[in-house]
Structure formats: structure tokens, C-alpha cells
Amino acid sequence: MSLDTATLKARLADLMPGLRSDLEDLIRIQSVSADPERLSEVERSAERTQALFAAEGVDARIVRAFDGAPPAVVGEKKGPEGAPTVLLYAHHDVQPENDPADWDSPPWEPTERDGRLYGRGAADDKAGIVTHLAALRAFGDDLPVTVRLFIEGEEEVASATLPALLHKFQDELRSDVIVIADSGNWDIGVPALTTSLRGMIRVDVEVRTLTHAVHSGMWGGLEPDAIMTLIRLLDTLWTPEGGCAVEGLHSGPAADVEYPEERLRAESGAIEGLEWVGTGSVVERLWTQPAITVTGVDAPKVDGASNTLTPAARAKITVRLAPGDTAENAVACLQAHLEKHIPWGARMTTKVCDTGEPIAIDATGPAYDAARGAFAEAWDGTAPVDMGVGGSIPFIAEFLETFPGASVLVTGVEDPDTRAHGANEGLHLAEFEKVLLAEALMLRNLGA
């Protein structure tokens, strides 16, 4: 039996208090996959997630790529004979809270303020778990599709065992449509499908100019120290306008989406009077051009620094890759650039820390039509934007490679003020209700 929109909306409204309670319980579990001391909390999070879906009739169980690997939850609930199969993805691990003093309320105690629910994982991505749970509860025994479930437990630490998991459980996860609930919407009141994401490489570069530190008064002005050498080298990475100066990296056009200046400044946290870097439209610079950032530097601290020439210094270079590029190409281009520009005969070594491929999704076909129709209906006639994301979700490439025939829909609960990964991460509760309705309507449309 196909449920109409009014029935689904009424059911979700009745279910909302229980869903909110389940979300808050998940937030209280400190499932920080990057913290060895809290791996038991990751296990507890997997157990709670498994129990929630098992209660809705999903044959859910905890699985691992190998003994000792992080816990994922997989499962299935069958729909009508011949109905499409839809894989629902989210992740139950979260980022560290970092300094609790930066939070306006305790990070592990869900707190509502001004229509938002605050807490680590409130949006990224425990709300994604509850989005899938809500759709199953809303349909009950009237599920219009066969649902397969994959709730990962290591997304925030680069999904190291995901390829092995997908290979090991390939037959159990194979689906016609894959819904990745780990992104966001364009704005409050404006839904979106994410159709492109930048990739990433992270490379450590070390420069050495001396075998040991020497007196800056005795040798300064003759010998280049490692810090000045590193600064000179890093400066070559950008054009005078602040754009990427590494040759060979791909750039492309972006969707014709307006990003108002006032909103841009409010969301970015830019100080008053700050000038933007790079060239091209705002969304091109954020979505479809490469961007280079130095995310860490190893050098003597200012406090206690002595009057010496530093013999070695190190930096971590992060490059966001435009869709159409590859991590292999980016590593080669960056390495060639650094070798070409290392000054004064200094010795340089590099180490590739990790990589992730950029993604461009061809968002055409029946599954995308079903999703767009569902989103427009849930947002009272506002059509979804095809949105790019400047950040990376590298594991999507693994899904596309493992299941090349599936349509991949990247959705999510975040909005421009979610502050995922930062202090005061928050979920906009009114938008969350629309997200829940949209996923239920999407499953209904896919079943039809």
C-alpha cells in the first residue's frame, strides 16, 4: 500500500518525540573514533544503533572487516517482491569535541537553544542515522522498497577498512540506489542534492639546511635557516591573488548558484574587511577549483625561542582537488612543484599522509527524479539545488567503484550554520523534520 504525503507527515509528527529522544541518547555516547581511550564508546554506539534498527524489523548486526577493526552495522528489511533495493548509509562515529570551554553547553549533553539541538554528532552524523530510522518507523509494515543498511564506525578517521567491508559484504549491500546521508542543504528552507565534492591529498614536507643549529649572530646573513627556506618554498604555492599556483591541477565550472556576500561573510567567520583570495566565482573557488592550505607547521615555539638558525622545519600541506582531477595526479604535480622551487640548495623530503578522490555525480535518471520530487514536496514546493561541496567524502568513490550500476544520492541534515567538526555543532530542528519527511517520500517515490 502506497502511503500518501499527509499520512506520512502525520506519522512522522507522532514519531518525532521518540526520534528526538533516540537522537539525544546517541549524542550522549562519546563515539570518538580518533581517540583510543574512547573505542569502547564507539562499540557502545554500534550496539545502540544495531538495537534501534533491529527494533524496526531490520535484520541488523554488527560486522567488522577483520577482528579488532571498527564496528559497522549492516542489515536488511525486505519490501514488496520486485521492488527496488535501497542502501541507506550514515556513520555513528564522531569528531573529538576538542576544548569543551569553546562550547556554550556541554558537548555530550544535547541542549536545545533557539530551535537548534546542540551536541557533538547532533548533525554529523547521528542525525543521519535517525533520518533512516524515521523512514522505517513511518512505513512500518508498508515499506515500499527493500532497505539495506550500512552504518559505518570510522568515517571520521578516513574509513580505512571501508574497502574491505564493501568487498566482504558486497552481496549483502548491493542495491539499485544508495542514499548517503552525510552532507547538507543549501540553506534553511532550500534543500539540496550534493552532486560534486572535492578530493584531498595531505603531504608533509620537511626542509633541512644545516646539520645542527648554529648561532644566528655568527652565521645569520650567510646561511639560510630552515624556517626562512620553508616560508620561501610555501609562498610559491599561491598566485599573487591567493589562488593555486601548482601547475597541472584540474579546475572546472560550477553550478550557476548565487552566494550572497552577506551570507558568505556570516558563514565563513571572516573578520571585518578581510579580502577573498583566488579568482572566479565564489562557488567555483569553493567547489570546482583546487585549494591549498598549510594546516600545520613544526618549528621552534615563540616562547623560549633562542637566537639560533633552525636546521630543519616541517609543514603539512593539504590540497583540495576539483572534480575531474585524481589524487595520483595531484601528488605528482605538488611534488614536481616543490622540487622545482626548493631554494638555496636545501634538502627536502616529502611524505604522502593520505588521499581521497574527488567526485562528480551524473545526477540524472529516475532515482534523481524521485529524490527531487520528494525534496520539493517536503519543502512545500521549493525545488532542491544541485550543490557542490568544497570538503571531501572520499568513501563515495569506493561505493561508486564497488557498485557501478547504482544511483548514488548524497543527502544530509546540515545547513550553513551547523558547524560540524567545530564547537557548538547544532541541528536545526525544523529543517530536520523536513529532512525526515523528504527521505520517507523519496523511498515512496522510488518504490513507485
C-alpha positions in Angstrom: 0.0 0.0 0.0 1.4 3.4 -1.0 1.1 6.0 1.7 0.1 9.5 0.8 2.0 12.5 1.9 -0.5 13.6 4.5 -0.3 10.1 6.2 3.5 10.1 6.2 3.6 13.6 7.6 1.2 12.8 10.3 3.0 9.6 11.3 6.4 11.4 11.5 4.8 14.1 13.6 3.6 11.5 16.1 7.0 9.8 16.0 9.1 12.9 16.4 9.3 12.9 20.3 10.6 9.3 20.3 13.0 10.1 17.4 14.3 13.1 19.2 14.9 11.0 22.4 16.8 8.4 20.4 19.0 11.1 18.8 19.8 12.6 22.2 20.7 9.2 23.5 23.1 8.7 20.6 24.7 12.1 21.1 25.4 11.2 24.8 27.6 8.3 23.6 31.1 9.7 23.1 31.9 7.6 19.9 35.1 9.4 19.0 36.9 7.0 16.6 40.1 9.0 16.7 40.5 8.6 20.5 41.9 5.2 21.5 40.7 5.7 25.1 37.1 6.0 23.8 37.0 3.0 21.5 34.6 1.3 24.0 32.2 4.2 23.3 32.4 3.5 19.6 31.5 -0.1 20.4 28.6 1.1 22.6 27.4 3.4 19.8 27.4 0.5 17.3 25.4 -1.6 19.8 22.8 1.1 20.3 22.5 1.7 16.6 22.0 -2.0 16.0 19.4 -2.3 18.6 17.4 0.7 17.2 17.2 -0.8 13.8 16.5 -4.3 15.0 13.5 -3.0 16.9 12.1 -1.8 13.5 12.3 -5.3 11.9 15.7 -4.8 10.3 17.9 -7.9 10.4 20.7 -5.7 11.8 24.0 -6.9 13.1 27.5 -5.6 13.9 30.2 -6.5 11.5 33.9 -5.8 11.0 36.4 -6.0 8.2 38.6 -8.2 10.5 39.0 -8.9 14.2 39.7 -5.6 16.0 38.5 -3.4 13.2 35.9 -0.6 13.9 32.3 -1.8 14.2 29.8 -1.2 11.4 26.1 -2.1 11.4 24.6 -3.8 8.4 21.1 -5.2 7.9 18.1 -5.6 5.6 14.4 -5.3 5.8 12.5 -6.6 2.8 9.9 -4.7 0.9 7.5 -5.9 -1.8 8.5 -8.6 -4.3 10.2 -6.9 -7.2 10.6 -3.5 -5.5 13.9 -1.7 -5.8 16.6 -2.1 -3.2 17.9 1.0 -1.5 21.0 1.1 0.7 20.9 3.7 3.5 24.3 4.9 4.7 25.3 7.0 7.7 28.1 6.8 10.3 27.9 6.6 14.0 31.4 7.8 14.9 32.0 11.5 15.6 34.8 14.0 15.7 36.5 14.9 19.0 34.9 17.7 21.0 38.3 19.5 21.4 38.2 22.2 24.1 34.9 22.0 26.0 35.4 25.6 27.0 34.7 26.6 23.4 31.1 25.2 23.7 28.2 27.1 25.0 26.8 23.9 26.5 28.3 20.6 27.3 29.2 18.8 24.1 27.9 15.4 25.2 24.7 16.7 26.7 22.2 17.5 23.9 20.8 21.0 24.6 18.2 23.0 22.7 18.6 26.7 22.1 16.7 28.9 19.7 15.4 26.0 17.6 18.6 24.1 17.4 19.8 21.0 19.2 23.5 21.3 20.1 25.9 18.5 20.8 28.8 16.6 19.2 27.3 14.4 16.4 23.9 16.2 16.6 24.1 16.7 12.9 27.3 14.8 11.7 26.1 12.2 11.6 23.9 10.8 14.2 21.0 12.8 12.8 21.7 10.8 9.6 21.2 7.6 11.5 17.9 8.9 12.9 16.8 10.0 9.4 16.9 6.4 8.2 15.3 5.2 11.4 12.4 7.6 11.0 11.6 6.4 7.5 11.5 2.8 8.6 9.3 3.7 11.6 7.0 5.8 9.4 6.3 3.0 7.0 6.2 0.2 9.5 5.0 -2.9 7.6 4.2 -0.8 4.5 7.8 -0.4 3.4 7.7 0.4 -0.4 11.3 -0.8 -1.1 13.8 -3.3 0.2 16.1 -1.4 2.6 19.6 -2.4 3.2 21.6 -0.7 5.9 25.2 0.3 6.3 26.1 2.5 9.3 29.9 3.0 9.4 32.0 3.4 12.5 35.2 5.0 11.2 34.2 7.8 8.8 35.9 10.4 10.9 39.2 8.6 10.7 39.2 8.2 6.9 37.3 4.9 6.6 40.4 2.8 6.4 38.7 -0.5 6.4 35.7 0.5 4.3 37.0 -1.0 1.0 37.5 -4.3 2.8 34.0 -4.1 4.3 32.4 -3.3 0.9 34.2 -6.3 -0.6 33.4 -8.7 2.3 29.7 -7.8 2.3 29.3 -6.8 -1.3 26.3 -9.1 -2.0 24.5 -8.1 1.2 24.9 -4.3 0.4 24.4 -4.4 -3.4 21.5 -2.0 -4.2 19.8 -0.1 -7.0 20.0 3.2 -5.1 22.5 4.3 -2.4 21.5 7.1 -0.1 24.5 8.7 1.6 23.1 10.8 4.5 26.3 12.7 5.3 26.0 16.1 3.6 23.6 19.1 3.9 21.3 21.5 2.3 21.9 24.8 0.6 20.2 27.0 3.2 17.4 27.0 5.8 14.3 26.5 3.6 16.3 25.4 0.5 17.0 21.7 0.1 19.9 20.3 -2.0 21.3 17.2 -3.5 25.1 17.1 -3.4 26.4 16.3 -6.8 30.1 17.1 -6.5 32.8 17.0 -3.8 36.4 18.0 -3.9 39.0 15.3 -3.2 42.1 15.8 -1.0 45.7 15.0 -0.6 47.8 15.7 2.5 51.6 15.8 2.2 54.2 16.5 4.8 57.2 18.4 3.5 60.4 18.9 5.5 63.3 21.2 4.6 66.8 21.0 6.1 69.6 23.5 5.6 72.0 22.7 8.5 73.3 19.6 10.2 72.7 21.3 13.6 71.6 24.6 15.0 74.1 27.5 14.9 74.3 31.0 16.4 72.2 33.4 14.5 74.6 36.3 15.1 77.6 34.3 13.9 76.0 32.8 10.8 72.8 34.8 10.1 73.0 36.6 6.7 75.1 33.9 5.1 73.4 30.5 5.8 69.7 30.2 5.1 67.9 28.7 8.0 65.1 26.1 7.6 62.3 28.4 8.6 63.1 31.1 6.0 63.6 28.3 3.4 60.2 26.7 4.3 58.5 30.1 4.1 60.0 30.9 0.7 59.0 27.4 -0.6 55.5 27.6 0.8 55.0 31.0 -0.7 55.4 29.6 -4.2 52.2 27.5 -3.8 49.9 30.5 -4.3 49.5 33.2 -7.0 49.6 36.9 -6.0 45.8 36.7 -5.8 46.0 33.8 -3.4 44.9 31.1 -5.9 46.6 27.8 -6.6 49.9 28.2 -8.4 50.7 24.5 -8.7 50.6 23.6 -12.4 48.6 20.6 -13.7 45.8 20.6 -11.2 42.3 20.5 -12.7 39.8 23.3 -12.4 36.2 23.4 -13.8 33.0 25.3 -13.9 30.4 25.3 -11.1 26.7 25.5 -11.0 25.2 28.9 -11.5 24.3 29.5 -7.9 24.3 32.9 -6.2 26.2 33.1 -2.9 25.3 36.5 -1.4 28.2 38.4 0.1 26.4 39.0 3.5 25.7 35.3 3.9 29.2 34.3 2.8 30.8 36.5 5.4 28.4 35.4 8.1 29.0 31.7 7.4 32.8 31.8 6.9 33.7 33.6 10.1 35.8 36.2 8.2 36.9 39.2 10.2 35.6 42.6 9.1 37.4 43.9 6.0 39.0 40.6 5.0 39.6 40.2 1.3 38.8 36.9 -0.5 41.6 35.1 -2.3 41.6 33.5 -5.7 39.7 34.3 -8.9 36.5 33.1 -10.5 33.0 32.9 -9.0 32.6 32.2 -5.3 31.2 28.7 -5.9 34.0 27.9 -8.4 36.6 28.8 -5.8 34.8 26.7 -3.1 33.6 23.7 -5.2 35.4 23.2 -8.5 38.9 24.8 -8.1 41.8 23.3 -6.2 42.7 25.0 -2.9 45.9 24.7 -1.0 46.2 25.2 2.8 49.1 24.8 5.2 47.4 23.0 8.1 50.4 22.6 10.4 54.0 23.7 10.9 56.7 22.2 13.1 59.2 24.8 14.1 60.5 26.2 17.4 57.8 27.9 19.6 57.9 31.6 20.0 58.0 31.3 23.8 61.6 30.3 24.7 63.0 30.5 21.2 66.8 31.0 21.2 68.9 33.1 18.9 69.8 30.2 16.6 69.4 29.3 13.0 66.9 26.4 12.9 68.3 23.4 11.0 65.0 21.8 9.9 61.3 22.7 9.7 58.2 20.8 8.5 54.8 21.7 7.2 51.6 19.8 6.4 50.2 20.8 3.0 46.5 20.0 2.3 45.3 20.3 -1.3 41.6 20.1 -2.1 41.1 18.7 -5.6 38.5 19.7 -8.1 36.1 17.1 -9.6 37.8 15.8 -12.7 41.2 15.5 -11.0 42.8 12.5 -9.4 44.8 12.2 -6.2 47.6 10.5 -8.1 47.9 13.5 -10.5 47.8 15.9 -7.6 50.6 14.2 -5.7 52.7 14.2 -8.8 52.0 17.9 -9.6 52.7 19.0 -6.0 55.9 17.0 -5.8 57.2 18.4 -9.1 56.3 22.0 -7.9 58.1 21.6 -4.6 61.2 20.1 -6.3 61.3 23.0 -8.8 61.0 25.7 -6.2 63.1 24.5 -3.2 65.6 27.4 -2.7 69.3 27.7 -2.0 70.1 24.0 -2.4 68.2 23.0 0.7 67.5 19.3 1.2 63.8 18.4 1.0 61.8 15.3 1.9 58.1 14.7 1.4 55.6 12.1 2.7 52.1 11.5 1.4 49.9 11.1 4.5 46.5 10.3 2.9 44.5 10.9 -0.2 40.8 11.0 -1.3 39.4 11.1 -4.8 37.1 14.0 -5.9 33.6 13.1 -7.0 31.3 14.3 -9.8 27.9 12.6 -9.9 25.7 12.5 -13.0 22.5 13.3 -11.2 20.1 12.3 -14.0 17.6 9.4 -14.2 14.6 8.1 -12.4 16.2 7.9 -8.9 17.2 11.5 -9.0 13.8 12.5 -10.3 12.3 10.6 -7.4 14.6 12.4 -4.9 14.0 15.9 -6.4 10.2 15.4 -6.3 10.4 14.2 -2.7 12.5 17.2 -1.6 10.3 19.7 -3.4 7.2 18.3 -1.7 8.8 18.2 1.8 9.9 21.8 1.4 6.5 23.0 0.3 7.4 23.5 -3.4 11.0 24.7 -3.1 13.0 22.7 -5.6 16.3 21.3 -4.5 19.6 22.9 -5.6 22.3 20.7 -7.2 25.1 21.7 -4.8 28.8 21.2 -4.8 30.7 20.8 -1.5 34.2 22.0 -1.0 35.0 19.4 1.5 35.7 15.7 0.8 33.8 12.5 1.4 36.4 10.1 -0.1 34.4 6.9 0.6 31.8 7.8 -2.0 34.4 6.8 -4.6 34.5 3.4 -3.0 30.8 3.0 -3.4 30.8 4.1 -7.0 33.6 1.7 -7.8 32.1 -1.3 -5.9 28.5 -0.7 -7.2 28.9 1.0 -10.6 25.3 0.4 -11.6 23.8 2.1 -8.6 22.4 5.6 -8.4 24.1 7.5 -5.6 22.1 10.2 -3.8 24.1 12.3 -1.4 21.7 14.0 1.1 22.0 15.2 4.7 20.8 17.3 7.5 23.4 20.0 7.7 22.8 23.7 7.0 25.2 26.7 6.7 25.4 27.2 10.4 25.7 23.5 11.5 29.4 23.9 12.5 30.1 20.2 12.0 33.6 19.3 13.4 33.6 22.6 15.4 32.4 23.8 18.7 28.6 24.3 19.1 27.7 21.8 16.4 24.0 22.1 16.1 21.0 20.6 14.2 18.2 22.9 13.0 15.2 21.1 14.3 12.5 22.5 11.9 14.7 21.6 8.9 15.4 18.2 10.4 11.6 17.5 10.3 11.7 18.3 6.6 14.7 16.0 6.0 12.8 13.2 7.7 9.7 13.7 5.5 11.9 14.0 2.4 13.6 10.7 2.9 10.2 8.9 3.5 8.8 10.5 0.4 11.9 9.6 -1.6 11.6 5.9 -0.6 7.9 6.0 -1.5 8.7 7.6 -4.9 11.5 5.0 -5.6 9.0 2.2 -4.8 6.6 3.6 -7.3 
